[in-house]
Amino acid sequence: MTVDVFNTEPDSAIRASTEGATVGLRGVMKSFGTNTVLHGIDLDIPAGQFVAIVGRSGCGKSTLLRLIAGLDTPNAGTIQIDGQPGPWRDSVRLMFQEPRLLPWQRVVANVEVGLPRGPDRHRIAKDVLAQVGLAGRDNDWPAVLSGGQKQRVALARALASHPRLLAFDEPLGALDALTRIEMQDLIERVWAAKGFTAIVVTHDVAEAVALADRILLLEEGRVAMDVPVNLPRPRRRGDPEAAAIEGRILEQLLSPG
């Protein structure tokens, strides 16, 4: 399969960051029994870049994300964060499609999960809740929150430990359209403010174009396209340049064979 690479050199849309982590993959393969899901992935992600991974179901998107997040190990090849092999502890966090909140704990206690014990733990959790638009909701129970609010809590929990790499596995897939747009805007704002490296897996190509500096299209466990998104932020929905990028990716994604 020929890899379609339009441009992978750093440019004005790729922000250097002292807060983000670099990611490097060399020859990464992953198999489950006799089924090989990833075939020799080579990838470099600069510090602070926002990368979206798209592709058909079963192409290896979530598997690749889990490997980068350190939740699984490759059968072959190497993965390094900031030039170091795992485990990466607090420098990497993964946000799932489901909020995975503890129903018997109040909102602020859910954010405190994973934070070291200490006198500032509660204050840090309240501060980060305010950053995601949930000031004053710290003593609520998860059951009274909407779907979008629960995802904000999950985002706050991921941000609380100041990760240098934040990975998102279809985090907005279960939300309604308007709430999804609001969450996209929130994720973009906190990424821009904090400078972490972001990697999001999504089935929504428009969402990938709205959020990412760079879009990777996986096909059958290989990188088939590596497309820069050199558009100013914040991005306007319906922008013809964004639509052109989306159309080019969809053409490849929907092409037979």
C-alpha positions in Angstrom: 0.0 0.0 0.0 1.3 3.5 -0.9 1.4 6.0 1.9 0.0 9.3 0.8 2.0 12.0 2.7 1.1 15.6 1.8 3.6 17.2 4.2 4.8 16.2 7.6 7.4 19.0 8.2 6.7 21.4 11.1 5.0 24.7 10.1 3.1 27.5 11.7 0.2 25.2 12.5 2.4 23.0 14.6 3.3 24.7 17.9 6.5 24.0 19.7 5.8 23.5 23.4 7.8 23.2 26.5 4.8 21.4 28.2 4.0 18.8 25.5 5.8 15.4 25.1 7.4 14.1 21.9 6.2 10.7 20.7 8.3 8.3 18.6 7.3 4.9 17.2 9.6 2.6 15.2 8.4 -0.6 13.5 5.4 -1.0 15.9 3.4 -4.2 15.3 0.5 -5.6 17.4 -1.2 -8.9 17.0 -4.1 -10.6 18.8 -3.6 -14.3 18.3 -3.2 -14.8 14.5 -4.8 -11.4 13.7 -2.2 -8.7 13.1 -3.8 -5.3 13.8 -0.8 -3.0 13.3 1.9 -3.5 10.7 5.2 -1.8 11.4 4.0 1.7 12.3 6.7 4.4 12.1 5.6 7.8 13.6 7.0 11.0 15.0 4.8 13.5 16.9 6.5 16.8 18.0 5.8 18.3 21.4 2.5 20.2 21.6 1.1 18.9 18.3 -2.6 17.9 18.1 -3.0 14.7 16.1 -6.2 13.1 15.0 -6.4 9.4 14.0 -9.2 8.4 11.7 -10.2 5.2 9.8 -12.7 2.5 9.4 -13.8 0.3 12.3 -11.2 -2.3 13.0 -8.3 -0.5 11.3 -6.3 -0.3 14.5 -7.0 3.2 15.7 -7.8 2.5 19.3 -5.1 -0.2 19.5 -2.5 2.3 18.4 -3.8 4.8 21.0 -3.6 2.3 23.8 -0.1 1.4 22.8 1.0 5.1 22.9 -0.8 5.5 26.2 1.0 2.6 27.7 -2.1 0.5 28.3 -0.8 -2.3 26.1 2.6 -3.4 24.7 3.6 -4.0 21.0 4.6 -7.4 19.8 7.5 -5.8 18.0 9.0 -2.3 17.6 9.5 0.5 20.1 7.5 3.3 21.5 9.2 6.3 23.3 7.8 9.4 25.0 10.4 12.1 25.2 13.0 9.6 24.1 12.2 7.2 27.0 10.5 3.8 27.0 7.5 3.2 29.3 6.1 3.2 31.8 5.4 6.9 31.7 3.3 7.3 34.9 1.8 10.8 35.3 3.1 12.2 32.0 0.4 10.4 29.9 -3.4 10.3 30.5 -6.1 8.6 28.4 -9.7 9.9 28.2 -12.3 7.3 27.1 -15.7 7.6 25.3 -17.4 6.7 28.6 -16.7 9.1 31.5 -16.0 6.2 33.9 -17.0 8.3 36.9 -17.4 6.6 40.4 -21.1 7.0 41.1 -20.6 6.8 44.9 -18.1 9.7 44.9 -19.0 13.4 44.4 -17.7 15.3 41.4 -14.6 16.7 43.2 -13.6 13.3 44.6 -13.8 11.9 41.0 -11.3 14.5 39.9 -9.0 13.8 42.8 -8.6 10.2 41.7 -5.0 9.7 40.7 -3.8 12.8 42.4 -1.2 12.3 45.2 -2.5 12.9 48.7 -1.6 16.2 50.2 -3.1 19.5 51.4 -3.5 20.9 47.9 -5.4 18.0 46.4 -8.9 19.3 47.0 -7.9 22.8 45.8 -6.3 21.5 42.6 -9.5 19.4 41.8 -11.7 22.5 42.3 -9.5 24.7 40.2 -9.4 22.3 37.3 -13.2 21.9 37.5 -13.5 25.6 37.1 -11.2 25.4 34.0 -13.7 23.1 32.3 -16.7 25.2 33.2 -17.9 23.3 36.2 -17.2 25.8 39.0 -19.6 25.3 41.9 -20.5 21.7 40.8 -17.8 20.0 42.9 -20.2 18.6 45.5 -22.7 17.3 43.0 -23.2 13.6 42.5 -22.4 12.2 39.0 -26.0 11.0 38.6 -27.4 14.6 38.4 -25.0 15.6 35.6 -25.8 15.6 31.8 -23.7 13.6 29.4 -21.6 16.6 28.4 -21.0 17.6 32.1 -19.8 14.1 32.9 -17.3 14.3 30.1 -16.2 17.6 31.5 -15.5 15.9 34.8 -13.6 13.2 33.0 -11.5 15.8 31.2 -10.9 17.6 34.5 -9.7 14.3 36.0 -7.3 13.8 33.1 -6.0 17.4 33.4 -5.5 17.4 37.1 -2.2 15.7 37.1 -0.8 18.0 34.3 -0.1 15.4 31.7 2.3 16.2 28.9 0.5 13.8 26.6 -3.3 13.5 26.6 -4.9 10.8 24.5 -8.6 10.7 23.7 -10.4 7.6 22.5 -13.6 8.7 20.8 -14.4 11.0 23.8 -17.3 12.7 22.2 -19.0 9.9 20.3 -21.9 9.5 22.7 -22.8 13.2 22.8 -25.5 15.1 20.9 -24.4 17.4 18.1 -24.5 20.7 20.0 -22.8 19.3 23.1 -20.2 17.7 20.9 -19.3 21.1 19.3 -19.1 22.7 22.8 -16.8 19.9 24.0 -14.6 20.2 20.8 -14.2 23.9 21.6 -13.4 23.2 25.2 -10.8 20.6 24.4 -9.2 23.0 21.9 -9.1 25.8 24.5 -7.5 23.8 27.2 -5.0 22.3 24.8 -4.0 25.8 23.5 -3.7 27.0 27.1 -1.7 24.2 28.6 0.4 23.1 25.6 0.2 19.3 26.1 0.5 17.0 23.1 -2.9 15.7 22.1 -3.9 12.5 20.2 -7.6 11.9 19.5 -9.1 8.9 17.8 -12.4 9.7 16.1 -14.7 8.4 13.4 -15.8 11.9 12.6 -13.5 13.4 9.9 -15.0 16.9 10.3 -14.2 16.7 14.0 -10.6 15.7 13.1 -10.3 18.7 10.8 -11.8 21.1 13.4 -9.4 20.0 16.1 -6.1 18.7 14.7 -2.8 20.1 13.4 -2.4 16.8 11.6 -4.6 13.9 10.6 -3.5 10.2 10.2 -5.7 7.9 8.2 -5.2 4.2 9.1 -6.0 1.5 6.7 -5.6 -2.2 7.6 -3.1 -1.3 10.3 -0.9 1.0 8.2 -0.7 4.8 7.8 -2.3 5.5 4.5 -2.4 9.3 4.7 -0.6 11.8 6.8 -2.3 15.2 6.3 -1.4 18.6 7.8 -4.2 20.9 8.7 -2.7 24.4 8.2 -5.8 26.4 9.1 -5.9 29.3 11.6 -7.6 28.8 14.9 -10.3 29.1 16.0 -11.6 27.3 12.9 -14.9 28.3 11.3 -17.4 25.6 10.6 -18.3 25.4 7.0 -14.9 26.9 5.9 -14.2 25.8 2.3 -10.5 25.0 3.0 -11.6 22.7 5.9 -14.2 21.1 3.7 -11.5 20.4 1.0 -9.3 18.6 3.5 -12.3 16.6 4.8 -13.3 15.7 1.3 -9.8 14.5 0.4 -9.7 12.2 3.4 -13.2 10.9 2.9 -12.4 10.2 -0.7 -9.6 7.9 0.4 -11.5 6.5 3.3 -14.5 5.6 1.1 -12.6 4.4 -1.9 -13.2 0.7 -2.7 -10.3 -1.7 -2.1 
